[in-house]
Amino acid sequence: MPVFVYTGQNAQTGKKVKATVDSDSLKDAKLKLRRQNILVIEIKPQAAGSTSSSGSQGFFARLNERKVTPEDLALATKQFAILTKAAVDVAEALRSISEQVENPKLRVVYAKIRDSVSEGKSLSDAHREFPDIFPNVYVNMLAAAEKAGALPIVLRRLSEFTAWQIAIKRKVVGALITPAIMVVVAIGVTLYLFVNILPKITKAFSSLNVTLPWYSIMLNNISAWLQDSWWIVVIGMILAVLGFFRWKATPSGRRKFDTFTYNMPIFGPLVQRIAVSRFSKTLSTVLSSGVRIVEGLQLTRNVVDNAVLEDAIDESIKRVQDGEKLAAAIEKTNRFPVMVVHMLRTGEKTGRLEEMLVNIAEAYDDEVDYKIEATTKLINPLMTIMIAGIVMLMVMSVLGPMMQAMNSLK
């Protein structure tokens, strides 16, 4: 497809735009840009070989390109749901979204989706062309909505589901940021005391010919080594962090790490509740959108983001395919809380499984809020005690020689 280089101005923001557009003809290119709310100042076919000559510009442009965030997707999905509920044609709704969304990349994506739908593609297939923006669960729910003729309802649920995922992510980040800051502070305080304070104190006692106790000598040796070889510590910490993330990215490392965090004393209950809440919310959303139970479990498996529950869901899928009920299949994995199993069994008996899954998600959302608050309250004093222990060790290394110096003066 021919590529056209254009210079234009965004009609909404007034910002000048210089980029490229793919189109079959110059006329179609201008029409496509007009749909994106861009007023064309100059447009011409891209010269042969210009892609390679401007490769560095394209590289830096990609670096500066604003990524599509979950917040952008949630807002666009909500607008799509409102428009379809108002009986607006799908193609017209997509055109409206492509003109209204603030993210430039998402604006272009929705314009391309509209073009694909206008050419006869299904809405789900048009979204499937952008897997880096629309998750698999998102696309499959659109496909189920098209089959059931319930697009407005499913889009509303997708909007709520995306917003819920954002809220869960913020809760997790909020739970981790306090201990992370405390760890950084503890490391910083320790290094400052070892590198700057301890050498000066040791030098002062050495000038008084005071014999240092063994623990002061040990700390002094550590301090001297840190001053001479601090770069080794820095490089070692960087390599350790990089090695950890590389190990965690492997299937084996991820499974071991998730198993550890799922069962650890302080963070374990919080991780469990977040994972169960994500499982319940996702499964209820896909089932209420017309997706079958096995396919719904497969989609949910890709969303829970925890290897422990992923293995449990894999086991459950096999048992459900063999004819077992969902509650019985989940119970045999021994990975889900007893309350979840009982509520699922009740939902299956009453024919209200989706509603019961929503109740589970809501209950565990409240538990997540409580556990985050309780974990934060527990971590803060623990980190304070750790920092106090380090300071106490430093103080003892000073008081010992000081007492010896005072005794020698008597």
WONORZI-V661205 format. One record per residue. N is the residue number from 1. RES is the residue in three letters. SS is DSSP state (A for helix, B for strand, O for the rest). OMEGA is omega in radians with two decimals (999 if undefined). D_LAST is the distance of its C-alpha to the last C-alpha in Angstrom with 1 decimal. Layout:
N&RES&SS&OMEGA&D_LAST / N&RES&SS&OMEGA&D_LAST
This chain:
1&MET&O&-3.14&94.6 / 2&PRO&O&3.12&94.6 / 3&VAL&B&-3.13&91.5 / 4&PHE&B&3.06&91.7 / 5&VAL&B&-3.10&89.2 / 6&TYR&B&2.97&89.1 / 7&THR&B&-3.08&87.6 / 8&GLY&B&-3.13&87.7 / 9&GLN&B&3.11&86.1 / 10&ASN&B&-3.05&84.9 / 11&ALA&O&-3.10&87.1 / 12&GLN&O&-3.06&84.5 / 13&THR&O&-3.09&81.4 / 14&GLY&O&-3.10&83.1 / 15&LYS&O&3.13&80.9 / 16&LYS&B&-3.07&82.5 / 17&VAL&B&3.05&82.8 / 18&LYS&B&-3.05&83.5 / 19&ALA&B&3.13&83.9 / 20&THR&B&3.11&86.5 / 21&VAL&B&3.08&88.8 / 22&ASP&B&3.12&90.8 / 23&SER&O&-3.12&94.4 / 24&ASP&O&-3.11&98.0 / 25&SER&O&3.13&99.3 / 26&LEU&A&3.14&98.3 / 27&LYS&A&3.13&99.9 / 28&ASP&A&3.12&98.0 / 29&ALA&A&3.12&94.7 / 30&LYS&A&3.13&95.4 / 31&LEU&A&3.13&96.3 / 32&LYS&A&3.12&93.1 / 33&LEU&A&3.11&90.9 / 34&ARG&A&3.10&92.8 / 35&ARG&A&3.10&92.0 / 36&GLN&O&3.09&88.3 / 37&ASN&O&3.12&88.8 / 38&ILE&B&3.09&88.4 / 39&LEU&B&-3.04&90.8 / 40&VAL&B&3.05&91.8 / 41&ILE&B&3.13&91.8 / 42&GLU&B&3.11&92.5 / 43&ILE&B&3.14&93.1 / 44&LYS&B&3.12&94.3 / 45&PRO&B&3.11&94.4 / 46&GLN&O&-3.11&91.4 / 47&ALA&O&3.12&92.3 / 48&ALA&O&3.11&92.3 / 49&GLY&O&-3.09&89.1 / 50&SER&A&3.12&87.2 / 51&THR&A&-3.14&85.0 / 52&SER&A&-3.11&83.5 / 53&SER&A&3.13&83.2 / 54&SER&O&-3.10&81.4 / 55&GLY&A&-3.14&79.2 / 56&SER&A&3.10&76.0 / 57&GLN&A&3.12&77.0 / 58&GLY&A&3.12&77.9 / 59&PHE&A&-3.14&74.5 / 60&PHE&A&3.09&72.6 / 61&ALA&A&3.11&74.9 / 62&ARG&A&3.10&74.1 / 63&LEU&A&-3.10&70.4 / 64&ASN&A&-3.09&70.9 / 65&GLU&O&-3.14&73.3 / 66&ARG&O&-3.13&72.2 / 67&LYS&O&3.08&72.2 / 68&VAL&O&-3.12&74.0 / 69&THR&O&3.04&71.4 / 70&PRO&A&3.11&72.0 / 71&GLU&A&3.09&72.1 / 72&ASP&A&-3.11&75.0 / 73&LEU&A&3.13&76.9 / 74&ALA&A&-3.13&76.4 / 75&LEU&A&3.13&77.8 / 76&ALA&A&3.12&80.7 / 77&THR&A&3.10&81.6 / 78&LYS&A&3.09&81.6 / 79&GLN&A&3.12&83.9 / 80&PHE&A&-3.14&86.2 / 81&ALA&A&-3.14&86.3 / 82&ILE&A&-3.10&87.3 / 83&LEU&A&-3.14&90.0 / 84&THR&A&3.08&91.5 / 85&LYS&A&3.11&91.5 / 86&ALA&O&3.09&93.5 / 87&ALA&O&3.05&96.1 / 88&VAL&O&3.12&95.3 / 89&ASP&O&-3.07&96.6 / 90&VAL&A&-3.13&93.9 / 91&ALA&A&3.12&94.7 / 92&GLU&A&3.10&94.6 / 93&ALA&A&3.11&91.3 / 94&LEU&A&3.10&89.8 / 95&ARG&A&3.13&91.0 / 96&SER&A&3.13&89.5 / 97&ILE&A&-3.13&86.1 / 98&SER&A&3.12&86.2 / 99&GLU&A&-3.00&86.7 / 100&GLN&A&-3.06&84.1 / 101&VAL&O&-3.07&81.0 / 102&GLU&O&-3.10&78.3 / 103&ASN&O&-3.09&77.1 / 104&PRO&A&-3.13&79.3 / 105&LYS&A&3.13&79.1 / 106&LEU&A&3.09&80.1 / 107&ARG&A&3.12&82.8 / 108&VAL&A&-3.12&84.3 / 109&VAL&A&3.14&83.9 / 110&TYR&A&3.05&85.9 / 111&ALA&A&3.11&88.5 / 112&LYS&A&3.09&89.0 / 113&ILE&A&3.11&89.1 / 114&ARG&A&3.11&91.8 / 115&ASP&A&3.14&93.8 / 116&SER&A&3.12&93.5 / 117&VAL&A&3.12&94.7 / 118&SER&A&3.12&97.6 / 119&GLU&O&3.06&98.6 / 120&GLY&O&3.11&99.0 / 121&LYS&O&3.06&95.6 / 122&SER&O&-3.11&94.2 / 123&LEU&A&-3.13&91.2 / 124&SER&A&3.12&88.9 / 125&ASP&A&3.11&90.0 / 126&ALA&A&3.08&89.4 / 127&HIS&A&-3.09&85.9 / 128&ARG&A&3.13&85.4 / 129&GLU&O&-3.11&85.7 / 130&PHE&O&-3.07&82.2 / 131&PRO&O&3.13&79.9 / 132&ASP&O&-3.12&76.8 / 133&ILE&O&-3.09&77.4 / 134&PHE&O&3.14&79.3 / 135&PRO&O&-3.11&77.7 / 136&ASN&A&3.13&80.1 / 137&VAL&A&3.12&79.9 / 138&TYR&A&-3.09&81.0 / 139&VAL&A&-3.12&84.0 / 140&ASN&A&3.08&85.1 / 141&MET&A&3.05&85.0 / 142&LEU&A&3.12&87.2 / 143&ALA&A&3.11&89.6 / 144&ALA&A&3.13&89.8 / 145&ALA&A&3.12&90.4 / 146&GLU&A&3.13&93.3 / 147&LYS&A&-3.08&94.9 / 148&ALA&A&-3.10&94.5 / 149&GLY&O&-3.10&95.5 / 150&ALA&O&-3.06&92.4 / 151&LEU&A&-3.13&90.7 / 152&PRO&A&-3.12&89.6 / 153&ILE&A&-3.11&88.0 / 154&VAL&A&3.10&86.1 / 155&LEU&A&3.08&85.0 / 156&ARG&A&3.12&83.5 / 157&ARG&A&3.09&81.7 / 158&LEU&A&3.11&80.5 / 159&SER&A&3.12&79.1 / 160&GLU&A&-3.12&77.3 / 161&PHE&A&3.12&76.1 / 162&THR&A&3.10&74.7 / 163&ALA&A&3.11&73.0 / 164&TRP&A&3.10&71.5 / 165&GLN&A&3.10&70.1 / 166&ILE&A&-3.13&68.5 / 167&ALA&A&3.12&66.9 / 168&ILE&A&3.14&65.6 / 169&LYS&A&3.12&64.1 / 170&ARG&A&3.11&62.3 / 171&LYS&A&-3.13&60.9 / 172&VAL&A&3.12&59.5 / 173&VAL&A&3.12&58.0 / 174&GLY&A&3.13&56.5 / 175&ALA&A&-3.05&55.0 / 176&LEU&A&-3.00&53.4 / 177&ILE&A&-3.14&52.3 / 178&THR&A&3.10&49.3 / 179&PRO&A&3.11&47.6 / 180&ALA&A&3.11&48.4 / 181&ILE&A&3.14&46.7 / 182&MET&A&3.10&43.7 / 183&VAL&A&3.11&43.5 / 184&VAL&A&3.12&43.7 / 185&VAL&A&-3.14&40.9 / 186&ALA&A&3.11&38.7 / 187&ILE&A&3.14&39.4 / 188&GLY&A&3.12&38.9 / 189&VAL&A&-3.13&35.5 / 190&THR&A&-3.13&34.3 / 191&LEU&A&-3.14&35.5 / 192&TYR&A&3.14&34.1 / 193&LEU&A&-3.10&30.5 / 194&PHE&A&-3.00&30.8 / 195&VAL&A&-3.01&32.4 / 196&ASN&A&-3.02&30.9 / 197&ILE&A&-3.04&27.6 / 198&LEU&A&3.14&25.9 / 199&PRO&A&-3.14&26.4 / 200&LYS&A&3.14&24.8 / 201&ILE&A&3.14&21.6 / 202&THR&A&3.12&21.5 / 203&LYS&A&3.13&22.1 / 204&ALA&A&3.13&19.2 / 205&PHE&A&3.12&16.7 / 206&SER&A&3.12&18.7 / 207&SER&A&3.10&18.1 / 208&LEU&O&-3.13&14.3 / 209&ASN&O&3.11&15.1 / 210&VAL&O&3.09&13.7 / 211&THR&O&-3.09&15.8 / 212&LEU&O&3.04&17.9 / 213&PRO&O&-3.03&19.2 / 214&TRP&A&-3.10&22.9 / 215&TYR&A&3.07&24.1 / 216&SER&A&3.10&22.5 / 217&ILE&A&-3.14&24.1 / 218&MET&A&3.13&27.3 / 219&LEU&A&3.12&27.4 / 220&ASN&A&3.10&26.6 / 221&ASN&A&3.09&29.5 / 222&ILE&A&3.14&31.7 / 223&SER&A&3.14&30.9 / 224&ALA&A&3.14&31.6 / 225&TRP&A&3.12&34.8 / 226&LEU&A&3.13&35.9 / 227&GLN&A&-3.11&35.5 / 228&ASP&A&-3.00&37.6 / 229&SER&A&-3.11&40.1 / 230&TRP&A&-3.12&40.4 / 231&TRP&A&3.09&44.1 / 232&ILE&A&3.12&44.4 / 233&VAL&A&-3.12&42.9 / 234&VAL&A&3.14&45.4 / 235&ILE&A&3.13&48.3 / 236&GLY&A&3.12&47.4 / 237&MET&A&3.12&47.2 / 238&ILE&A&3.13&50.6 / 239&LEU&A&3.13&52.2 / 240&ALA&A&3.13&50.9 / 241&VAL&A&3.13&52.4 / 242&LEU&A&3.12&55.7 / 243&GLY&A&3.13&55.8 / 244&PHE&A&-3.12&55.3 / 245&PHE&A&3.09&58.1 / 246&ARG&A&3.10&60.4 / 247&TRP&A&-3.13&59.8 / 248&LYS&A&3.14&60.4 / 249&ALA&A&3.11&63.6 / 250&THR&O&3.14&65.0 / 251&PRO&A&-3.13&67.0 / 252&SER&A&-3.14&64.7 / 253&GLY&A&3.13&61.5 / 254&ARG&A&-3.13&62.8 / 255&ARG&A&3.13&63.9 / 256&LYS&A&-3.14&60.5 / 257&PHE&A&3.14&58.6 / 258&ASP&A&3.10&60.9 / 259&THR&A&3.12&60.7 / 260&PHE&A&-3.11&56.9 / 261&THR&A&-3.12&56.8 / 262&TYR&A&-3.05&59.6 / 263&ASN&A&-3.09&57.7 / 264&MET&O&-2.99&54.1 / 265&PRO&O&-2.99&52.2 / 266&ILE&O&-3.07&51.5 / 267&PHE&O&-3.08&54.1 / 268&GLY&A&3.13&56.7 / 269&PRO&A&3.12&58.4 / 270&LEU&A&3.12&58.6 / 271&VAL&A&3.14&60.1 / 272&GLN&A&-3.09&62.6 / 273&ARG&A&3.10&63.8 / 274&ILE&A&-3.12&64.2 / 275&ALA&A&-3.14&66.2 / 276&VAL&A&3.11&68.4 / 277&SER&A&3.13&69.0 / 278&ARG&A&3.10&70.1 / 279&PHE&A&-3.06&72.4 / 280&SER&A&-3.11&74.1 / 281&LYS&A&-3.12&74.6 / 282&THR&A&-3.12&76.0 / 283&LEU&A&3.12&78.3 / 284&SER&A&-3.13&79.6 / 285&THR&A&-3.08&80.3 / 286&VAL&A&3.12&82.2 / 287&LEU&A&3.13&84.1 / 288&SER&A&3.11&85.2 / 289&SER&O&3.07&86.5 / 290&GLY&O&3.12&89.0 / 291&VAL&O&3.14&87.0 / 292&ARG&O&-2.99&87.7 / 293&ILE&A&-3.11&85.0 / 294&VAL&A&3.11&84.4 / 295&GLU&A&3.11&84.4 / 296&GLY&A&3.09&82.1 / 297&LEU&A&3.12&79.6 / 298&GLN&A&3.10&79.8 / 299&LEU&A&-3.14&79.1 / 300&THR&A&3.13&76.3 / 301&ARG&A&-3.10&74.7 / 302&ASN&O&-3.07&74.3 / 303&VAL&O&-3.02&72.5 / 304&VAL&O&3.06&70.0 / 305&ASP&O&3.08&67.6 / 306&ASN&O&-3.03&66.0 / 307&ALA&A&-3.13&66.8 / 308&VAL&A&3.13&66.4 / 309&LEU&A&3.08&69.1 / 310&GLU&A&3.10&71.2 / 311&ASP&A&3.13&71.5 / 312&ALA&A&3.13&72.3 / 313&ILE&A&3.08&74.9 / 314&ASP&A&3.09&76.5 / 315&GLU&A&-3.13&76.9 / 316&SER&A&3.13&78.3 / 317&ILE&A&3.14&80.8 / 318&LYS&A&-3.12&82.2 / 319&ARG&A&3.10&82.6 / 320&VAL&A&3.09&84.2 / 321&GLN&A&3.10&86.6 / 322&ASP&O&3.04&87.5 / 323&GLY&O&3.14&88.5 / 324&GLU&O&3.03&85.4 / 325&LYS&O&-3.09&84.4 / 326&LEU&A&-3.11&81.3 / 327&ALA&A&3.13&79.3 / 328&ALA&A&3.14&79.9 / 329&ALA&A&-3.14&79.2 / 330&ILE&A&-3.13&75.9 / 331&GLU&A&-3.09&74.9 / 332&LYS&O&3.11&75.3 / 333&THR&O&-3.11&72.8 / 334&ASN&O&-3.14&69.9 / 335&ARG&O&-3.10&68.3 / 336&PHE&O&3.10&69.3 / 337&PRO&O&-3.11&68.1 / 338&VAL&A&-3.12&70.5 / 339&MET&A&3.13&71.2 / 340&VAL&A&3.14&72.6 / 341&VAL&A&-3.13&74.9 / 342&HIS&A&-3.12&76.2 / 343&MET&A&3.08&76.9 / 344&LEU&A&3.12&78.7 / 345&ARG&A&3.09&80.8 / 346&THR&A&3.12&81.8 / 347&GLY&A&3.11&82.6 / 348&GLU&A&-3.13&84.9 / 349&LYS&A&-3.09&86.7 / 350&THR&A&-3.11&87.4 / 351&GLY&O&-3.11&88.2 / 352&ARG&O&-3.07&85.4 / 353&LEU&A&-3.12&83.0 / 354&GLU&A&3.14&82.3 / 355&GLU&A&-3.13&81.5 / 356&MET&A&3.07&79.2 / 357&LEU&A&3.08&77.3 / 358&VAL&A&3.12&76.8 / 359&ASN&A&3.10&75.5 / 360&ILE&A&-3.13&73.1 / 361&ALA&A&3.14&71.9 / 362&GLU&A&3.14&71.4 / 363&ALA&A&-3.10&69.5 / 364&TYR&A&3.00&67.1 / 365&ASP&A&3.09&66.7 / 366&ASP&A&3.11&65.3 / 367&GLU&A&3.12&63.1 / 368&VAL&A&3.12&61.9 / 369&ASP&A&-3.13&60.9 / 370&TYR&A&-3.10&59.1 / 371&LYS&A&3.10&57.3 / 372&ILE&A&3.14&56.2 / 373&GLU&A&-3.12&54.7 / 374&ALA&A&-3.14&53.1 / 375&THR&A&3.12&51.7 / 376&THR&A&3.12&50.3 / 377&LYS&A&-3.14&48.5 / 378&LEU&A&-3.06&47.1 / 379&ILE&A&-3.09&46.1 / 380&ASN&A&3.10&44.2 / 381&PRO&A&3.12&41.5 / 382&LEU&A&3.12&41.3 / 383&MET&A&3.09&40.7 / 384&THR&A&3.11&38.1 / 385&ILE&A&3.14&36.3 / 386&MET&A&3.12&36.4 / 387&ILE&A&3.11&35.0 / 388&ALA&A&3.10&32.3 / 389&GLY&A&3.11&31.4 / 390&ILE&A&3.13&31.2 / 391&VAL&A&3.13&28.9 / 392&MET&A&3.10&26.7 / 393&LEU&A&3.11&26.5 / 394&MET&A&-3.12&25.4 / 395&VAL&A&3.13&22.8 / 396&MET&A&3.12&21.3 / 397&SER&A&3.09&21.3 / 398&VAL&A&-3.09&19.1 / 399&LEU&A&-3.14&16.8 / 400&GLY&A&3.10&16.0 / 401&PRO&A&-3.13&14.6 / 402&MET&A&3.11&12.9 / 403&MET&A&3.12&11.0 / 404&GLN&A&-3.14&10.2 / 405&ALA&A&3.13&9.1 / 406&MET&A&3.11&6.7 / 407&ASN&A&-3.12&5.4 / 408&SER&A&-3.13&5.5 / 409&LEU&A&-3.11&3.8 / 410&LYS&O&999&0.0
